[in-house]
Amino acid sequence: MKAPGGEQPTAGALPFEPRRPPMCSSEIVKRFPGATEVQVDALGTIWDEVVHCIINEMLELSSDDAEPLHINIREDMALELAQLLLWLSERVIEKRTEGRELSDIDPVAERNACLGLEGAKTITGTAHLVYERIWKRKMDERWKPKSAKAIEREKNPRAATLAVKPVGKNHFIPRWFIRDLWAMDGKVLRWRHSEAGWMSAPRGFGEWGYGKNLYSDWLEAYFSLLEGDAKRPIEMLLDTQPLNGPQRESFVGFLIVQMLRNPSFIEAVQQGIAPVIAREGYADDPTMAVKAFESMFRNNAFYDQISRPVMWSRWAIVKSTTPLFVLPDTFGARADAGDGLRMIVPLTPNACFVTLPDREEKKRVVPHHLQIDETLGRRITATLIQSARKEFISHQKFVPDETPALTFDALIDEISQAVASKDDDEP
């Protein structure tokens, strides 16, 4: 088997590099809460190496399968490998500590038992079992068929056709997004600002997030095409599944389009270009502002300039145990961080997509997932409410409070620090 991207995984290409703390340290501490740091480090490093050797031999067995795989399978395989590492760590520790206390295990003797001649036989036998029962089965039943379909699609791509039809009511937030991720029994709770503060009222999911004659029927059809491509990636992000390259691109494209199609953005663009239109002698032509706005969607350089910082920033899915988050009529909070666009986009009342500071040269298999406390959740919500143009929707049990909104940069920094703290706590 060749790894996605053409690399050939072999045991020699993957030398063991001890981690501090060991990868399996959390499993050791779970089984032996009183374990000392010295014990965890000494024994965990040995058992990490056992798992590493099993994986190396398993990948060497898979080298006999020379069928090339499509690069879009890479993330799926990487996630499976990560899950396999964790599962093997649990099994190795379970086997090596059965009937023994951690304090009774001598690291020197344990290393000889695990990595000596007898241990090597056990490693080889385990590698064969894991390959035959897990890795090869995944290869034959999932990765090869998916790869073949991806290769075939590239050879014979389907032509994208726009189903243009007259539309007077333009949903600048997709109906499916509201229905599937925000509505309960087909209803949403809409909040609108009044002199008395924010006032709520139930609405049907299709009765919110739209305007009349915002853009042409061609552009409406174009947006509908992009929406369909983004639905599955959003589901996968929420379910902690890895996205391949095209899925990430579809998701980022969806986010950018949601910003560009929003009435507040359209209004700002039209106001900004009005003097130019007047100077060119088209002040009395009401179609010129619309044509100028819609020309952006044929400008690849403009799209790339906006989307690249979003694509290559670090991603996080921030989750709340209670339905705290709201969906503003602007679709989220945004700001230019100096090196490009950053976003906080609520996907559900319990989950927000966030672009963190710093760039990635290679995307993580899955974004950071962070369970936050209510204090940080309320701060995120306050900023989302502040970003609303006129309205927002929420879970039916949501009640606004007096939590002040932070500046966008301050909020992003706080979320980033919470992610870093979580990463430091993980082995």
C-alpha positions as CSV (number, residue, x, y, z in Angstrom):
1,M,0.0,0.0,0.0
2,K,1.2,3.5,-0.8
3,A,0.1,6.1,1.6
4,P,-1.9,9.1,0.3
5,G,0.5,11.5,-1.4
6,G,2.7,8.7,-2.7
7,E,4.7,8.0,0.5
8,Q,5.6,4.4,1.3
9,P,5.1,3.6,5.0
10,T,7.8,1.2,6.3
11,A,9.1,0.3,9.8
12,G,12.4,1.9,9.0
13,A,10.7,5.2,8.0
14,L,9.0,5.5,11.4
15,P,11.6,5.5,14.1
16,F,10.4,5.5,17.7
17,E,10.6,8.9,19.4
18,P,9.7,8.8,23.1
19,R,7.1,11.4,24.2
20,R,7.0,13.2,27.5
21,P,4.5,12.4,28.9
22,P,4.0,9.0,27.1
23,M,1.1,8.7,24.8
24,C,-0.5,6.1,27.0
25,S,0.0,8.0,30.3
26,S,-3.7,8.9,30.6
27,E,-4.7,5.2,30.4
28,I,-2.1,4.3,33.0
29,V,-3.4,7.0,35.4
30,K,-7.0,5.9,34.8
31,R,-6.1,2.4,35.9
32,F,-3.7,3.4,38.6
33,P,-4.7,6.8,40.0
34,G,-1.9,6.7,42.6
35,A,0.8,6.2,40.0
36,T,3.8,8.5,40.3
37,E,5.2,10.6,37.4
38,V,8.4,8.5,37.4
39,Q,6.4,5.2,37.1
40,V,4.2,6.6,34.4
41,D,7.1,7.9,32.4
42,A,9.3,4.8,32.7
43,L,6.6,2.2,32.0
44,G,4.6,4.3,29.6
45,T,7.6,4.8,27.3
46,I,8.1,1.1,27.1
47,W,4.5,0.4,26.3
48,D,4.4,3.3,23.8
49,E,7.3,1.6,22.0
50,V,5.4,-1.7,21.9
51,V,2.4,0.0,20.2
52,H,4.8,1.8,17.8
53,C,6.4,-1.6,16.8
54,I,3.0,-3.2,16.3
55,I,1.9,-0.3,14.0
56,N,5.2,-0.4,12.1
57,E,4.8,-4.1,11.4
58,M,1.2,-3.7,10.5
59,L,2.0,-1.0,7.9
60,E,4.8,-3.1,6.6
61,L,2.3,-5.9,6.0
62,S,0.1,-3.5,4.1
63,S,3.0,-2.7,1.7
64,D,2.0,-5.8,-0.3
65,D,-1.1,-4.0,-1.4
66,A,0.3,-1.8,-4.1
67,E,-2.9,-0.2,-5.3
68,P,-2.5,3.6,-5.1
69,L,-5.1,5.4,-3.1
70,H,-6.5,8.8,-3.8
71,I,-5.1,11.7,-1.7
72,N,-8.6,12.5,-0.4
73,I,-8.5,9.2,1.7
74,R,-5.6,10.5,3.7
75,E,-7.6,12.1,6.5
76,D,-9.8,9.1,6.9
77,M,-6.8,6.8,7.2
78,A,-5.0,9.2,9.6
79,L,-8.0,9.3,12.0
80,E,-8.3,5.5,11.9
81,L,-4.6,5.2,12.6
82,A,-4.9,7.6,15.6
83,Q,-7.9,5.6,17.0
84,L,-6.0,2.4,16.5
85,L,-3.0,3.7,18.5
86,L,-5.3,4.6,21.4
87,W,-7.0,1.2,21.3
88,L,-3.7,-0.7,21.1
89,S,-2.4,1.4,24.1
90,E,-5.4,0.3,26.2
91,R,-4.9,-3.4,25.2
92,V,-1.2,-3.4,25.8
93,I,-1.6,-1.9,29.3
94,E,-4.5,-4.1,30.1
95,K,-2.4,-7.2,29.2
96,R,0.8,-6.1,30.8
97,T,-0.8,-5.0,34.1
98,E,-3.2,-7.9,34.5
99,G,-2.9,-9.2,38.1
100,R,-0.1,-6.8,38.9
101,E,0.4,-3.5,40.7
102,L,2.3,-0.8,38.9
103,S,4.8,-0.6,41.8
104,D,5.6,-4.3,41.3
105,I,6.8,-3.8,37.7
106,D,10.5,-3.3,37.2
107,P,11.1,-1.1,34.1
108,V,14.3,-3.0,33.1
109,A,12.6,-6.4,33.3
110,E,9.5,-5.0,31.6
111,R,11.5,-3.7,28.7
112,N,13.2,-7.1,28.3
113,A,9.8,-8.9,28.4
114,C,8.1,-6.5,26.0
115,L,10.9,-5.9,23.4
116,G,13.2,-8.9,23.8
117,L,12.9,-12.1,21.7
118,E,9.6,-13.3,23.2
119,G,8.1,-9.8,23.1
120,A,9.0,-9.5,19.5
121,K,7.0,-12.6,18.7
122,T,4.0,-11.2,20.5
123,I,4.4,-7.9,18.6
124,T,4.5,-9.7,15.3
125,G,1.5,-11.8,16.1
126,T,-0.5,-8.8,17.2
127,A,0.5,-6.9,14.1
128,H,-0.8,-9.7,11.9
129,L,-4.1,-9.8,13.8
130,V,-4.6,-6.0,13.7
131,Y,-3.8,-6.0,10.0
132,E,-6.1,-8.8,9.0
133,R,-9.0,-7.9,11.3
134,I,-8.9,-4.1,11.2
135,W,-6.6,-2.4,8.7
136,K,-7.0,-4.7,5.7
137,R,-10.8,-4.9,6.3
138,K,-11.0,-1.1,6.3
139,M,-8.8,-1.0,3.2
140,D,-11.0,-3.5,1.2
141,E,-14.4,-2.4,2.4
142,R,-14.0,1.4,2.7
143,W,-10.8,3.0,1.4
144,K,-10.3,1.2,-1.9
145,P,-14.0,1.7,-3.0
146,K,-13.9,5.4,-1.9
147,S,-10.6,5.9,-3.7
148,A,-11.8,4.3,-6.9
149,K,-14.9,6.5,-6.9
150,A,-12.8,9.6,-6.3
151,I,-10.4,8.7,-9.1
152,E,-13.3,8.0,-11.4
153,R,-15.0,11.3,-10.6
154,E,-11.8,13.2,-11.5
155,K,-11.6,11.4,-14.8
156,N,-15.2,12.1,-15.6
157,P,-16.3,15.1,-13.6
158,R,-19.9,16.0,-13.5
159,A,-20.7,19.3,-15.1
160,A,-22.2,21.6,-12.5
161,T,-25.5,23.0,-13.8
162,L,-27.3,26.0,-12.4
163,A,-31.1,25.5,-12.0
164,V,-31.9,29.2,-12.6
165,K,-35.6,30.1,-11.8
166,P,-37.4,33.2,-10.8
167,V,-37.0,33.9,-7.1
168,G,-38.2,37.0,-5.3
169,K,-37.5,35.8,-1.8
170,N,-33.8,35.3,-1.2
171,H,-32.8,33.3,1.8
172,F,-29.4,34.8,2.8
173,I,-29.2,32.1,5.5
174,P,-30.1,28.7,4.0
175,R,-33.4,27.2,5.0
176,W,-31.9,23.8,5.5
177,F,-29.3,25.3,7.9
178,I,-32.0,26.8,10.0
179,R,-34.3,23.8,9.8
180,D,-31.7,21.1,10.5
181,L,-29.4,22.8,13.0
182,W,-31.5,25.5,14.8
183,A,-35.3,24.7,14.6
184,M,-37.3,22.6,17.1
185,D,-40.5,21.2,15.7
186,G,-40.1,23.5,12.7
187,K,-39.9,26.6,14.8
188,V,-37.2,29.1,15.8
189,L,-37.1,31.7,18.5
190,R,-36.5,35.1,16.8
191,W,-35.2,38.0,18.8
192,R,-35.6,41.6,17.6
193,H,-34.3,44.7,19.4
194,S,-36.8,47.3,20.6
195,E,-36.9,50.2,23.0
196,A,-37.6,47.7,25.8
197,G,-34.6,45.6,24.8
198,W,-34.5,42.3,23.0
199,M,-38.0,40.9,22.4
200,S,-38.6,37.3,21.2
201,A,-41.3,35.6,19.1
202,P,-41.6,32.1,17.6
203,R,-41.3,31.8,13.8
204,G,-41.4,29.1,11.3
205,F,-37.9,28.1,10.2
206,G,-38.6,29.4,6.7
207,E,-39.9,32.8,8.0
208,W,-36.5,34.1,9.0
209,G,-33.2,34.9,7.3
210,Y,-34.5,36.2,4.0
211,G,-34.9,39.4,2.0
212,K,-36.6,40.3,-1.2
213,N,-34.8,40.8,-4.5
214,L,-31.3,40.9,-2.9
215,Y,-29.6,39.5,-6.0
216,S,-30.2,38.0,-9.4
217,D,-31.8,34.6,-10.0
218,W,-28.5,33.4,-11.4
219,L,-26.7,34.2,-8.2
220,E,-29.4,32.6,-6.1
221,A,-28.9,29.4,-8.2
222,Y,-25.1,29.6,-7.7
223,F,-25.6,30.0,-3.9
224,S,-27.9,27.0,-3.8
225,L,-25.2,24.9,-5.6
226,L,-22.6,25.8,-3.0
227,E,-25.0,25.2,-0.1
228,G,-25.5,21.6,-1.1
229,D,-21.7,20.9,-1.2
230,A,-21.3,22.3,2.4
231,K,-24.0,20.3,4.2
232,R,-22.1,17.1,4.7
233,P,-18.8,18.8,5.8
234,I,-20.7,20.7,8.5
235,E,-22.2,17.4,9.7
236,M,-18.8,15.8,9.8
237,L,-17.2,18.8,11.7
238,L,-19.9,18.5,14.4
239,D,-19.4,14.7,14.6
240,T,-15.6,15.0,14.9
241,Q,-15.0,13.3,11.6
242,P,-12.0,14.3,9.3
243,L,-12.6,16.4,6.2
244,N,-10.6,15.8,3.1
245,G,-9.4,18.6,0.9
246,P,-12.4,19.2,-1.3
247,Q,-14.7,19.0,1.8
248,R,-12.7,21.7,3.6
249,E,-12.8,23.8,0.5
250,S,-16.6,23.4,0.3
251,F,-17.0,24.4,3.9
252,V,-14.7,27.5,3.6
253,G,-16.5,28.5,0.4
254,F,-19.8,28.2,2.2
255,L,-18.6,30.5,5.0
256,I,-17.3,33.1,2.6
257,V,-20.5,33.1,0.5
258,Q,-22.6,33.5,3.7
259,M,-20.6,36.6,4.4
260,L,-20.8,38.0,0.9
261,R,-24.5,37.3,0.4
262,N,-25.6,39.0,3.6
263,P,-27.7,42.1,3.3
264,S,-25.4,44.1,5.6
265,F,-22.4,43.3,3.4
266,I,-24.3,44.0,0.2
267,E,-25.4,47.3,1.6
268,A,-21.9,48.2,2.6
269,V,-20.5,47.3,-0.9
270,Q,-23.2,49.3,-2.7
271,Q,-22.6,52.3,-0.5
272,G,-18.9,52.1,-1.1
273,I,-19.1,51.9,-4.9
274,A,-21.9,54.5,-5.3
275,P,-19.4,57.4,-5.7
276,V,-17.6,55.4,-8.4
277,I,-20.8,54.6,-10.3
278,A,-21.8,58.2,-10.1
279,R,-18.4,59.4,-11.3
280,E,-18.7,57.1,-14.3
281,G,-22.0,58.5,-15.2
282,Y,-24.3,55.7,-14.1
283,A,-25.9,57.2,-11.0
284,D,-29.4,56.9,-12.5
285,D,-29.0,53.3,-13.4
286,P,-30.3,51.1,-10.5
287,T,-28.8,47.9,-12.0
288,M,-25.2,49.1,-11.9
289,A,-24.8,48.6,-8.2
290,V,-26.2,45.0,-8.5
291,K,-23.9,44.2,-11.4
292,A,-20.9,45.5,-9.6
293,F,-21.7,43.4,-6.5
294,E,-22.3,40.2,-8.5
295,S,-19.0,40.7,-10.4
296,M,-17.2,39.7,-7.2
297,F,-18.4,36.1,-7.6
298,R,-16.5,35.8,-10.9
299,N,-13.3,37.2,-9.4
300,N,-11.1,34.3,-8.4
301,A,-8.3,36.5,-7.0
302,F,-10.8,38.3,-4.7
303,Y,-12.2,35.0,-3.4
304,D,-8.7,33.6,-2.8
305,Q,-7.6,36.7,-0.9
306,I,-10.6,36.3,1.5
307,S,-10.7,32.6,1.8
308,R,-7.0,31.7,2.2
309,P,-6.6,33.1,5.8
310,V,-9.8,31.2,6.8
311,M,-8.6,28.0,5.2
312,W,-5.1,28.0,6.8
313,S,-5.9,29.4,10.2
314,R,-6.2,26.9,13.1
315,W,-9.8,25.7,13.4
316,A,-11.7,24.9,16.6
317,I,-15.2,23.6,17.3
318,V,-16.2,25.2,20.6
319,K,-19.0,23.4,22.4
320,S,-21.4,24.2,25.2
321,T,-23.3,21.7,27.3
322,T,-26.3,24.1,27.3
323,P,-27.8,25.8,24.2
324,L,-26.1,29.1,24.7
325,F,-25.1,30.2,21.2
326,V,-27.3,32.4,19.0
327,L,-27.3,32.8,15.2
328,P,-27.2,36.5,14.2
329,D,-28.7,37.8,11.0
330,T,-25.1,38.4,9.9
331,F,-24.3,34.7,10.3
332,G,-21.6,35.3,12.8
333,A,-18.9,37.6,14.1
334,R,-15.9,38.6,11.9
335,A,-12.9,40.8,11.9
336,D,-9.6,41.3,10.0
337,A,-6.8,40.1,12.3
338,G,-4.2,41.9,10.4
339,D,-3.2,38.9,8.2
340,G,-6.7,38.2,7.0
341,L,-10.3,37.4,7.9
342,R,-11.1,35.6,11.2
343,M,-14.6,34.2,12.0
344,I,-16.8,33.0,14.9
345,V,-19.7,31.1,13.2
346,P,-22.4,29.4,15.4
347,L,-23.3,26.1,13.7
348,T,-25.9,25.0,16.3
349,P,-27.1,26.4,19.7
350,N,-24.4,24.2,21.3
351,A,-21.5,24.5,18.8
352,C,-19.4,27.3,17.2
353,F,-16.8,27.2,14.5
354,V,-13.9,29.5,15.4
355,T,-10.7,30.4,13.4
356,L,-7.9,30.8,15.9
357,P,-4.7,32.9,15.5
358,D,-1.7,31.5,13.7
359,R,-1.5,29.6,10.4
360,E,-1.2,25.9,9.7
361,E,1.1,24.6,7.0
362,K,-0.8,21.2,7.1
363,K,-4.3,21.0,8.3
364,R,-5.1,18.9,11.4
365,V,-7.0,15.7,10.7
366,V,-9.8,17.1,12.8
367,P,-10.0,20.6,14.3
368,H,-9.5,21.3,18.0
369,H,-12.7,20.4,19.9
370,L,-13.2,22.4,23.1
371,Q,-15.9,22.0,25.8
372,I,-16.2,25.4,27.4
373,D,-17.7,26.6,30.7
374,E,-20.8,28.8,30.7
375,T,-18.8,32.0,31.4
376,L,-16.9,31.8,28.1
377,G,-20.0,30.6,26.3
378,R,-21.9,33.7,27.5
379,R,-19.0,35.9,26.3
380,I,-19.1,34.3,22.9
381,T,-22.9,34.8,22.8
382,A,-22.7,38.5,23.8
383,T,-20.3,39.1,20.9
384,L,-22.6,37.2,18.5
385,I,-25.6,39.3,19.6
386,Q,-23.5,42.5,19.2
387,S,-22.7,41.5,15.7
388,A,-26.4,41.1,14.7
389,R,-27.7,43.7,12.3
390,K,-31.3,43.7,13.5
391,E,-32.1,40.1,14.7
392,F,-30.9,36.8,15.8
393,I,-32.4,33.4,16.5
394,S,-31.8,31.0,19.4
395,H,-32.8,27.8,21.1
396,Q,-36.3,28.1,22.6
397,K,-35.0,28.0,26.2
398,F,-32.4,30.8,25.6
399,V,-32.6,33.9,27.8
400,P,-30.2,36.9,27.2
401,D,-28.3,38.2,30.2
402,E,-26.1,41.2,30.9
403,T,-22.7,39.6,30.0
404,P,-20.7,42.3,28.2
405,A,-19.3,41.6,24.7
406,L,-15.6,41.5,24.4
407,T,-13.7,42.9,21.4
408,F,-13.4,40.3,18.7
409,D,-9.6,40.0,19.2
410,A,-9.9,39.7,23.0
411,L,-12.5,36.9,22.6
412,I,-10.4,35.0,20.0
413,D,-7.4,35.2,22.3
414,E,-9.5,33.8,25.3
415,I,-10.7,30.9,23.2
416,S,-7.2,30.3,21.9
417,Q,-5.8,30.2,25.4
418,A,-8.6,27.7,26.5
419,V,-7.6,25.5,23.5
420,A,-3.9,25.7,24.4
421,S,-4.7,24.8,28.0
422,K,-6.7,21.8,26.9
423,D,-3.9,20.7,24.6
424,D,-1.4,21.0,27.5
425,D,-3.6,18.7,29.7
426,E,-3.7,16.0,27.0
427,P,-0.9,13.4,26.8
